[in-house]
Amino acid sequence: MARSITELLAAGILAGVVGAAVAAETAHEHGVPDFSSNLAGWVANEQDFVGIPGKPGPVASDPAHPYINNLLARRIGAQPTFRIADLTNPNVKPWAKEVMKRENERVLAGGIGFTPRSSCMPAGVPAFMLFPVVEPIFFVQSSKEVLMIFAGDAQIRHIYLDVPHSAHPKPSWYGESVGRYDGDTLVIDTIGFNDKTYVDNFHTPHSDKLHVVERWKRADDNTMRVTFTVEDPNTFNEPWMATYSFHRIERPLFDEEVCAENNTLLFDYHLPVADKADF
């Protein structure tokens, strides 16, 4: 008898969790940091990237239009808002500011501040880190590859270990990520992006010259901290740095969520729709 899609998904998830546990145990034996044991998932501590004092930093919220998320709005009795980018950042080139200005004006005129998550689109890098505000990311570690799986709709990053970049990587949503362990830190170097994503939730664009280097490290048993550098000579005047952190939760990686079908009830979130049948 043919197995149902749900049964196949459950079997695949179970196999992935078991494989992750075996890989984590093997990694621990070889001194590699363990990001995945005991069904560890990682949920973000911040809403947006945090700058590093003394370094060029990420785009931030416009002080004249502070961002108020749903949780804060309920706590202080205010109206939730969408993000408005602070366009005074001197590190962003004029063409990119024009893109951000257009998005700001659309939101200020009453539009929706679309994010990749709300539109069920790939986030790219480093914006992938901003996905797990509610749903966690999970790690699967092996000797040749690390997977980062976002539980929300099973978007996956592949990080290939101890190999060089391809001579001419084909541009893609998540680029080509190669990594290595530097003691207790996973260092990830990513190039080969297309230009269809934003680097943050403020609609900061980038070109296909984007280059991101991340350093993932467990600060303690329950905290993961990432420090990263973003370089794109076509978009930024100089490389900038930021940090972001996560807290650990323990829960299974549940069945697949179909994001696009869940986001059609209240607003038109500009979900991707095929313009013709596949077959």
MARTORMAR-314656 format. One record per residue: residue in one letter; x, y, z of N, C-alpha, C, O in turn. Coordinates in steps of 0.001 Angstrom, whole numbers, padded with zeros to 6 digits, always signed. Example, Ala and Ser with C-alpha at 12.3 -4.5 7.8 and 13.67 -1.06 7.14 Angstrom:
# MARTORMAR-314656
A+013190-005690+007800+012300-004500+007800+013200-003300+007800+014236-003319+008465
S+012850-002250+007080+013670-001060+007140+012900+000030+007870+013409+001138+008039
This chain:
# MARTORMAR-314656
M+000855-001202+000000+000000+000000+000000+000888+001248+000000+001862+001305+000750
A+000568+002241-000823+001357+003470-000869+001234+004231+000445+000164+004286+001051
R+002331+004806+000864+002330+005587+002096+001872+007004+001801+002150+007549+000733
S+001162+007600+002765+000665+008956+002584+001807+009948+002671+002880+009639+003189
I+001560+011157+002152+002572+012215+002225+002927+012513+003668+004098+012716+003991
T+001919+012541+004549+002181+012817+005969+003091+011771+006565+004006+012100+007320
E+002847+010476+006227+003691+009407+006756+005108+009526+006233+006064+009298+006973
L+005254+009884+004958+006586+010035+004396+007327+011194+005038+008518+011099+005333
L+006611+012288+005252+007228+013431+005921+007680+013072+007326+008790+013402+007743
A+006793+012384+008052+007138+011997+009421+008357+011093+009442+009234+011248+010291
A+008415+010144+008505+009563+009245+008441+010834+010002+008114+011892+009729+008682
G+010730+010957+007195+011910+011743+006839+012404+012594+007982+013608+012705+008216
I+011456+013205+008703+011842+014038+009840+012474+013191+010930+013482+013584+011517
L+011880+012009+011211+012439+011125+012224+013853+010707+011841+014755+010704+012679
A+014042+010352+010566+015375+009957+010117+016360+011104+010268+017512+010894+010647
G+015906+012324+009971+016786+013477+010110+017174+013725+011547+018330+014030+011840
V+016198+013593+012461+016490+013810+013877+017447+012752+014403+018390+013062+015131
V+017194+011480+014023+018094+010407+014461+019486+010633+013900+020485+010492+014605
G+019541+010991+012605+020844+011259+011999+021552+012415+012660+022769+012385+012840
A+020782+013455+013029+021386+014598+013710+021952+014191+015060+023032+014640+015445
A+021230+013345+015776+021707+012915+017087+023010+012126+016968+023933+012316+017760
V+023077+011231+015964+024301+010452+015757+025454+011367+015366+026568+011237+015872
A+025162+012308+014444+026205+013231+014010+026683+014100+015161+027879+014359+015292
A+025740+014556+016007+026117+015399+017143+027009+014645+018101+027988+015193+018606
E+026673+013370+018359+027497+012570+019262+028898+012385+018683+029892+012484+019401
T+028969+012112+017368+030264+011952+016714+031051+013253+016753+032252+013254+017023
A+030365+014362+016482+031031+015665+016500+031590+015975+017876+032712+016467+018000
H+030803+015685+018920+031247+015957+020282+032514+015177+020604+033420+015681+021267
E+032561+013928+020119+033732+013097+020376+034983+013680+019719+036090+013454+020206
H+034826+014420+018629+035966+014983+017925+036189+016459+018265+036941+017142+017570
G+035562+016945+019295+035800+018307+019748+035083+019379+018953+035382+020560+019126
V+034152+019014+018092+033396+019987+017308+032226+020484+018136+031588+019676+018811
P+031911+021780+018121+030780+022272+018906+029481+021602+018503+029223+021383+017320
D+028672+021282+019487+027419+020558+019271+026259+021548+019313+025941+022094+020369
F+025636+021774+018173+024530+022718+018076+023167+022028+018054+022142+022703+017958
S+023136+020689+018143+021896+020009+017793+021414+018930+018762+020320+018406+018554
S+022148+018571+019790+021748+017429+020613+020494+017722+021427+020150+018877+021678
N+019817+016643+021835+018601+016732+022648+017516+017577+021991+016830+018354+022654
L+017372+017413+020679+016333+018121+019921+016440+019636+020086+015428+020327+020207
A+017647+020137+020089+017848+021571+020274+017388+022351+019055+017786+022059+017927
G+016544+023350+019295+016193+024342+018293+016606+025700+018830+016781+025868+020037
W+016763+026673+017937+017267+027980+018340+016321+029068+017859+016047+029189+016665
V+015823+029863+018816+014861+030924+018538+015526+032271+018801+016265+032424+019773
A+015265+033234+017944+015946+034523+018003+015611+035297+019266+014486+035252+019765
N+016615+036011+019775+016425+036898+020926+016109+038324+020513+015483+039062+021274
E+016531+038723+019320+016325+040087+018857+015377+040115+017663+015159+039101+016999
Q+014818+041299+017403+013966+041495+016239+014790+041845+015009+014427+041480+013891
D+015895+042550+015210+016726+043010+014105+018195+042906+014496+018521+042720+015668
F+019073+043027+013515+020495+042913+013771+020972+044022+014713+020440+045132+014711
V+021979+043698+015507+022515+044627+016505+023913+045052+016074+024767+044206+015809
G+024149+046353+016003+025453+046859+015602+026515+046615+016657+026211+046389+017829
I+027766+046663+016223+028912+046498+017113+029536+047865+017321+029919+048511+016345
P+029653+048330+018562+030197+049670+018818+031546+049882+018137+032434+049032+018202
G+031680+051030+017486+032929+051372+016832+033079+050823+015424+034081+051098+014764
K+032095+050044+014943+032155+049462+013616+030981+049961+012769+029909+050237+013308
P+031172+050081+011432+030003+050350+010579+028953+049274+010809+029269+048085+010844
G+027699+049697+010967+026675+048756+011370+025534+048628+010390+025553+049245+009326
P+024534+047828+010740+023393+047582+009859+022453+048773+009814+022532+049677+010645
V+021567+048759+008838+020493+049745+008782+019596+049535+009995+019344+048401+010403
A+019121+050625+010561+018288+050558+011760+016941+051221+011505+016694+051765+010429
S+016084+051168+012503+014759+051765+012416+014836+053283+012489+015646+053829+013238
D+014003+053967+011719+013926+055420+011750+013395+055857+013118+012289+055466+013492
P+014159+056665+013879+013693+057100+015203+012347+057823+015166+011599+057805+016143
A+012049+058451+014044+010770+059173+013933+009593+058219+013741+008438+058608+013917
H+009888+056975+013380+008832+055982+013155+009257+054664+013794+009581+053717+013077
P+009264+054582+015112+009767+053381+015786+008948+052142+015431+007732+052211+015254
Y+009634+051023+015333+008973+049760+015035+008370+049178+016304+009059+049030+017313
I+007078+048846+016254+006374+048243+017385+005792+046920+016915+004848+046897+016126
N+006354+045815+017401+005831+044514+016995+004574+044166+017784+004169+044910+018677
N+003963+043039+017452+002681+042678+018063+002795+042471+019570+001916+042884+020326
L+003887+041827+020007+004050+041568+021438+004194+042866+022219+003560+043049+023258
L+005037+043768+021708+005219+045052+022387+003930+045865+022361+003591+046523+023345
A+003218+045825+021257+001967+046582+021158+000965+046144+022210+000293+046977+022818
R+000860+044833+022430-000067+044352+023452+000384+044759+024854-000432+045049+025728
R+001702+044772+025043+002211+045103+026371+002016+046569+026724+001708+046894+027871
I+002193+047459+025748+002118+048889+026047+000804+049510+025581+000587+050707+025768
G-000077+048705+024974-001358+049218+024524-001257+050160+023344-001990+051145+023262
A-000336+049853+022414-000133+050713+021250-000524+049966+019975-000811+048769+020004
Q-000530+050688+018868-000827+050099+017573+000452+049507+016985+001469+050198+016932
P+000432+048251+016543+001619+047697+015875+001962+048496+014617+001080+049072+013980
T+003226+048525+014272+003674+049246+013088+004545+048335+012228+004988+047277+012674
F+004782+048762+010990+005762+048116+010130+007080+048877+010225+007112+050022+010675
R+008147+048246+009806+009464+048867+009891+009620+049979+008852+009200+049855+007702
I+010243+051072+009307+010639+052168+008437+012151+052328+008582+012649+052523+009691
A+012878+052249+007479+014335+052310+007534+014822+053727+007777+014263+054688+007248
D+015862+053846+008576+016558+055114+008776+017482+055322+007579+018460+054593+007411
L+017174+056309+006754+017926+056533+005526+019132+057445+005707+019753+057854+004725
T+019468+057766+006949+020648+058609+007196+021924+057787+007289+022997+058353+007497
N+021839+056461+007142+023033+055618+007207+023983+055994+006072+023638+055819+004903
P+025179+056509+006394+026085+056972+005327+026770+055852+004573+027471+056111+003594
N+026587+054606+005004+027299+053498+004390+026561+052899+003196+027104+052043+002498
V+025330+053341+002957+024503+052773+001893+024571+053672+000654+024392+054886+000752
K+024828+053075-000496+024969+053848-001730+023613+054395-002191+022569+053851-001832
P+023631+055479-002993+022379+056160-003363+021330+055253-004004+020147+055387-003692
W+021718+054342-004883+020714+053510-005562+019953+052644-004553+018749+052424-004684
A+020693+052153-003535+020052+051319-002520+019111+052158-001653+018038+051693-001269
K+019513+053386-001350+018638+054263-000559+017347+054561-001308+016291+054702-000692
E+017423+054656-002626+016207+054895-003408+015232+053721-003280+014021+053917-003177
V+015772+052507-003289+014923+051327-003094+014263+051374-001719+013063+051131-001593
M+015047+051687-000693+014525+051738+000668+013538+052885+000840+012542+052751+001551
K+013813+054010+000191+012884+055146+000258+011540+054770-000346+010491+055108+000201
R+011573+054072-001471+010325+053632-002110+009524+052733-001177+008306+052877-001073
E+010197+051805-000496+009507+050913+000433+008976+051687+001642+007864+051429+002104
N+009766+052634+002155+009308+053472+003268+008026+054215+002897+007061+054232+003661
E+008033+054821+001730+006882+055626+001308+005635+054763+001147+004526+055191+001466
R+005825+053563+000657+004675+052665+000494+004060+052310+001834+002837+052280+001970
V+004911+052035+002839+004400+051703+004173+003751+052923+004819+002684+052811+005424
L+004385+054084+004695+003837+055305+005301+002511+055704+004660+001711+056416+005269
A+002282+055248+003444+001012+055539+002766-000065+054523+003117-001172+054580+002580
G+000253+053588+004018-000737+052620+004464-000531+051215+003940-001365+050339+004165
G+000580+050991+003237+000842+049661+002705+001422+048730+003763+001674+049134+004899
I+001629+047472+003367+002164+046456+004262+003675+046369+004086+004180+046379+002963
G+004384+046284+005196+005830+046122+005156+006182+044670+004932+006465+043948+005888
F+006171+044227+003683+006412+042824+003386+007803+042396+003820+008772+043137+003655
T+007896+041204+004371+009175+040573+004644+009192+039237+003902+008133+038752+003504
P+010355+038636+003708+010362+037322+003053+009474+036311+003767+008825+035489+003120
R+009440+036366+005099+008636+035402+005855+007148+035604+005580+006423+034630+005383
S+006688+036842+005563+005263+037082+005336+004860+036697+003918+003705+036350+003673
S+005798+036755+002993+005508+036440+001606+005931+035034+001216+005833+034666+000046
C+006401+034236+002178+006793+032843+001925+007914+032739+000897+007950+031798+000104
M+008819+033697+000911+009933+033722-000019+011224+033347+000702+011294+033460+001925
P+012246+032903-000025+013549+032664+000606+014122+033966+001158+013960+035029+000559
A+014786+033872+002297+015292+035066+002965+016648+035495+002454+016977+036681+002510
G+017456+034555+001951+018831+034885+001643+019663+034950+002910+019220+034546+003985
V+020879+035466+002766+021816+035586+003876+022299+037031+003925+022636+037588+002881
P+022343+037650+005083+022163+037090+006431+020727+037081+006941+020496+036701+008089
A+019751+037489+006124+018383+037644+006620+017761+036336+007086+016767+036356+007812
F+018325+035192+006683+017830+033906+007178+017815+033878+008703+016946+033247+009304
M+018766+034553+009325+018828+034578+010793+017607+035244+011409+017279+034981+012566
L+016933+036100+010657+015802+036843+011192+014507+036042+011164+013512+036473+011745
F+014495+034883+010501+013287+034062+010425+012812+033520+011773+011623+033623+012074
P+013706+032940+012604+013209+032190+013774+012811+033055+014964+013300+032845+016074
V+011923+034029+014742+011409+034835+015861+010414+034018+016679+010338+034173+017898
V+009650+033147+016015+008702+032266+016706+009114+030811+016525+009276+030077+017499
E+009284+030399+015270+009705+029035+014975+011233+028955+014989+011892+029887+014527
P+011813+027868+015506+013270+027773+015632+013957+027325+014348+013312+026898+013390
I+015276+027434+014356+016090+026758+013369+016750+025561+014042+017077+025597+015228
F+016938+024508+013265+017593+023293+013746+018864+023061+012936+018933+023407+011757
F+019857+022479+013574+021112+022128+012910+021199+020623+012735+020831+019858+013626
V+021687+020211+011584+022096+018826+011356+023575+018882+010975+023935+019473+009957
Q+024425+018269+011789+025869+018345+011597+026436+016991+011198+026181+015982+011855
S+027203+016976+010121+027942+015783+009725+029379+016204+009434+029719+017381+009553
S+030200+015266+009063+031605+015578+008825+031818+016384+007548+032852+017034+007396
K+030853+016350+006629+031017+017027+005350+030085+018210+005142+030314+019039+004261
E+029032+018289+005953+028026+019310+005691+027271+019649+006963+027065+018796+007827
V+026860+020915+007067+025955+021359+008117+024689+021880+007447+024750+022678+006512
L+023542+021416+007937+022264+021933+007472+021678+022836+008535+021724+022512+009722
M+021125+023965+008122+020311+024806+008991+018897+024742+008450+018647+025135+007310
I+017965+024245+009261+016585+024038+008830+015674+024964+009623+015593+024872+010848
F+014994+025851+008918+014019+026714+009580+012717+025957+009717+012147+025512+008721
A+012240+025806+010943+011063+024980+011195+009785+025566+010613+008824+024832+010382
G+009754+026867+010373+008530+027502+009904+008014+026923+008610+006836+026576+008516
D+008869+026809+007604+008433+026193+006349+009555+025386+005707+009594+025205+004490
A+010466+024907+006549+011516+023967+006130+012441+024535+005064+012939+023789+004221
Q+012680+025839+005088+013747+026372+004250+015082+025898+004825+015256+025853+006043
I+016009+025550+003957+017249+024909+004386+018459+025625+003790+018493+025941+002601
R+019439+025869+004636+020759+026309+004179+021708+025114+004213+021679+024320+005153
H+022547+024988+003189+023560+023944+003116+024927+024593+003268+025269+025498+002506
I+025710+024147+004236+027060+024643+004444+028018+023475+004258+028004+022528+005044
Y+028845+023538+003226+029753+022450+002904+031088+022692+003593+031676+023766+003463
L+031566+021685+004330+032714+021866+005215+034035+021544+004529+034157+020593+003756
D+035015+022379+004849+036416+022132+004482+036609+021937+002983+037375+021074+002552
V+035911+022742+002201+036088+022748+000750+036182+024202+000291+035659+025090+000965
P+036841+024464-000844+036893+025836-001359+035609+026195-002087+034796+025329-002410
H+035441+027483-002338+034328+027915-003172+034530+027442-004611+035660+027245-005059
S+033443+027265-005309+033508+026994-006743+034128+028196-007452+034037+029328-006976
A+034756+027932-008592+035374+029027-009339+034333+030037-009802+034579+031244-009774
H+033169+029546-010230+032104+030433-010724+030758+029898-010239+030024+029289-011018
P+030417+030116-008952+029142+029586-008451+027955+030219-009164+027938+031421-009430
K+026968+029390-009466+025753+029885-010096+024945+030691-009081+024672+030192-007990
P+024553+031930-009411+023802+032751-008444+022529+032060-007987+021805+031473-008791
S+022262+032134-006688+021082+031490-006117+020600+032300-004920+021273+033228-004472
W+019415+031935-004404+018804+032663-003293+019686+032635-002050+019835+033657-001381
Y+020270+031487-001729+021092+031352-000526+022583+031318-000812+023385+031152+000107
G+022961+031471-002061+024364+031515-002393+025062+030184-002149+024421+029168-001881
E+026365+030209-002247+027195+029028-001978+027923+029239-000656+028754+030138-000532
S+027605+028404+000327+028183+028521+001665+029192+027404+001896+028866+026224+001772
V+030417+027787+002232+031423+026818+002666+031816+027186+004097+031798+028358+004475
G+032167+026178+004879+032427+026437+006283+033571+025613+006830+034090+024711+006173
R+033944+025943+008036+034978+025217+008778+034757+025489+010257+034143+026487+010633
Y+035260+024597+011083+035227+024821+012522+036542+025453+012955+037623+024947+012655
D+036427+026559+013661+037567+027235+014253+037438+027088+015762+036901+027967+016436
G+037934+025972+016288+037721+025675+017697+036256+025449+017973+035653+024531+017416
D+035673+026273+018827+034262+026120+019200+033329+026954+018339+032178+027174+018715
T+033803+027422+017194+033036+028329+016340+032888+027755+014940+033852+027254+014362
L+031675+027829+014397+031431+027469+013011+031544+028739+012169+030760+029674+012331
V+032520+028763+011277+032752+029915+010407+032172+029595+009030+032508+028571+008435
I+031302+030470+008526+030624+030240+007241+030928+031402+006306+030750+032565+006667
D+031385+031080+005106+031708+032077+004085+030766+031849+002904+030747+030762+002326
T+029978+032875+002540+028958+032699+001506+029094+033746+000406+029169+034945+000674
I+029126+033269-000837+029121+034117-002029+028122+033503-003014+027422+032548-002678
G+028059+034050-004222+027238+033441-005263+025751+033693-005119+024940+032816-005416
F+025385+034885-004666+023973+035222-004487+023362+035769-005779+024060+036336-006620
N+022047+035587-005920+021328+036429-006862+021023+037761-006156+021417+037951-005006
D+020338+038666-006827+020051+039973-006217+018572+040134-005886+018045+041246-005900
K+017900+039014-005587+016453+039043-005370+016047+039162-003912+014856+039282-003623
T+016995+039134-002981+016654+039197-001567+017103+040528-000968+017774+041328-001620
Y+016721+040741+000274+017204+041872+001059+018111+041337+002168+018019+040169+002545
V+018979+042195+002682+019897+041716+003727+019276+041812+005115+019854+041315+006082
D+018106+042445+005229+017495+042642+006540+015990+042806+006364+015452+042554+005286
N+015314+043231+007434+013864+043479+007364+013523+044914+007004+012355+045299+007047
F+014531+045717+006648+014314+047116+006276+014393+047313+004765+014518+048440+004285
H+014321+046223+004025+014371+046274+002566+015674+046885+002061+015684+047637+001086
T+016764+046555+002730+018079+046968+002255+018508+045987+001173+018730+044811+001464
P+018630+046449-000078+018941+045521-001163+020427+045197-001209+021215+045687-000400
H+020784+044373-002162+022199+044062-002385+022371+043660-003831+021393+043456-004550
S+023618+043547-004258+023918+043104-005615+024407+041661-005585+024460+041038-004525
D+024763+041136-006748+025285+039768-006795+026735+039689-006325+027340+038618-006371
K+027299+040805-005874+028648+040823-005306+028635+040645-003786+029676+040739-003135
L+027464+040392-003234+027345+040233-001778+028238+039097-001282+028319+038034-001898
H+028900+039345-000164+029792+038368+000473+029549+038458+001973+029695+039528+002563
V+029180+037346+002593+028846+037327+004020+029711+036286+004722+029828+035150+004262
V+030311+036682+005833+031084+035760+006668+030455+035750+008059+030353+036790+008710
E+030033+034565+008511+029377+034414+009812+030232+033566+010746+030947+032662+010312
R+030144+033875+012031+030810+033089+013069+029751+032709+014111+029311+033544+014902
W+029353+031431+014095+028326+030903+014994+029011+030244+016190+029866+029375+016026
K+028626+030667+017389+029269+030138+018596+028265+030073+019736+027477+030999+019931
R+028296+028974+020488+027470+028879+021692+028131+029670+022814+029231+029345+023262
A+027437+030715+023256+027969+031515+024358+027867+030759+025677+028725+030898+026549
D+026815+029962+025816+026651+029064+026953+025705+027961+026524+025383+027860+025341
D+025253+027134+027448+024414+025990+027073+023111+026403+026406+022546+025639+025624
N+022631+027603+026709+021307+028006+026225+021333+029208+025289+020278+029738+024942
T+022511+029644+024878+022617+030847+024045+023553+030609+022869+024673+030130+023040
M+023087+030945+021685+023914+030943+020484+024110+032390+020048+023155+033166+020006
R+025355+032751+019722+025623+034114+019282+026322+034072+017922+027219+033260+017698
V+025897+034953+017026+026473+035041+015691+027032+036440+015491+026338+037432+015710
T+028283+036514+015077+028887+037772+014651+029177+037633+013160+029726+036620+012726
F+028816+038634+012381+028971+038479+010935+029371+039790+010275+029133+040880+010797
T+029989+039642+009107+030435+040769+008295+029767+040691+006932+029707+039625+006319
V+029269+041825+006463+028603+041916+005166+029417+042847+004273+029722+043981+004642
E+029758+042346+003099+030541+043122+002139+029857+043083+000786+029513+042010+000288
D+029660+044241+000194+029094+044341-001151+029500+045706-001705+028837+046704-001423
P+030577+045765-002486+031072+047067-002952+030102+047808-003848+030247+049016-004037
N+029104+047111-004412+028110+047782-005251+026994+048423-004442+026241+049244-004965
T+026880+048049-003152+025757+048516-002334+026208+049326-001125+025551+050294-000742
F+027326+048931-000527+027807+049588+000689+029173+050218+000440+029985+049692-000321
N+029411+051347+001090+030690+052037+000924+031834+051283+001573+032976+051385+001123
E+031549+050533+002617+032547+049695+003274+031838+048531+003956+030641+048619+004229
P+032550+047445+004236+031912+046322+004934+031356+046761+006279+031890+047666+006920
W+030258+046098+006704+029697+046401+008015+029544+045123+008821+029523+044020+008273
M+029438+045294+010134+029375+044155+011042+028151+044265+011940+027650+045359+012201
A+027684+043129+012402+026570+043089+013342+026627+041785+014116+027428+040899+013816
T+025775+041684+015105+025660+040466+015892+024185+040133+016065+023313+040984+015885
Y+023927+038889+016416+022560+038418+016606+022643+037214+017530+023639+036490+017514
S+021609+036989+018336+021688+035866+019275+020376+035091+019318+019321+035590+018926
F+020473+033861+019806+019344+032938+019874+019344+032258+021242+020385+032133+021887
H+018158+031822+021673+018089+030992+022871+017595+029602+022491+016869+029421+021513
R+018004+028648+023279+017744+027243+022984+016362+026827+023468+015940+027203+024562
I+015664+026052+022652+014454+025375+023089+014590+023911+022688+015345+023585+021771
E+013871+023036+023362+013918+021618+023034+012534+021163+022600+011597+021121+023397
R+012426+020826+021323+011166+020379+020734+011492+019667+019434+012532+019932+018831
P+010623+018769+018993+010871+018071+017731+010726+019018+016545+010109+020079+016646
L+011302+018617+015431+011051+019278+014164+009777+018671+013587+009784+017534+013114
F+008676+019435+013627+007368+018907+013280+007207+018749+011769+008112+019048+010990
D+006011+018264+011379+005701+018091+009961+005828+019419+009222+005820+020498+009814
E+005944+019292+007915+006144+020452+007064+004968+021425+007143+003808+021013+007162
E+005282+022708+007188+004268+023762+007101+004249+024308+005683+005297+024626+005121
V+003065+024416+005106+002938+024972+003769+002662+026457+003924+001521+026871+004129
C+003704+027243+003827+003603+028664+004172+002604+029402+003286+001744+030126+003788
A+002715+029223+001979+001883+029999+001071+000399+029778+001316-000386+030721+001218
E-000001+028545+001636-001416+028266+001853-001900+028822+003193-003104+028954+003413
N-000962+029147+004090-001359+029686+005391-001461+031209+005389-001943+031789+006361
N-001022+031861+004329-000934+033320+004335-001877+033973+003328-001530+034993+002731
T-003049+033406+003134-003968+033955+002136-005298+034409+002737-006237+034704+001997
L-005391+034467+004046-006692+034716+004663-006990+036191+004897-008135+036616+004743
L-005980+036981+005266-006250+038348+005706-005831+039410+004690-006572+040363+004447
F-004657+039252+004101-004127+040268+003199-003542+039591+001963-003318+038381+001946
D-003299+040400+000929-002523+039917-000208-001050+040156+000110-000556+041278-000001
Y-000363+039101+000502+001034+039215+000900+001995+039066-000282+003190+038854-000078
H+001495+039174-001497+002331+039029-002688+003007+037669-002710+004209+037565-002957
L+002228+036630-002451+002765+035280-002465+003137+034871-003876+002446+035242-004824
P+004229+034101-004039+004606+033655-005386+003572+032690-005956+003213+031705-005310
V+003100+032973-007156+002105+032131-007813+002590+031830-009223+002994+032740-009947
A+002555+030572-009616+002978+030200-010954+002048+030815-011999+000830+030823-011819
D+002620+031332-013093+001785+031957-014128+001281+030947-015149+000490+031291-016028
K+001744+029681-015034+001230+028636-015896+001404+027294-015200+002220+027155-014289
A+000637+026321-015635+000688+024990-015020+002019+024328-015331+002588+024527-016404
D+002520+023526-014369+003762+022799-014577+003589+021613-015512+004517+021234-016227
F+002406+021036-015502+002151+019892-016391+000653+019743-016604+000218+018841-017320
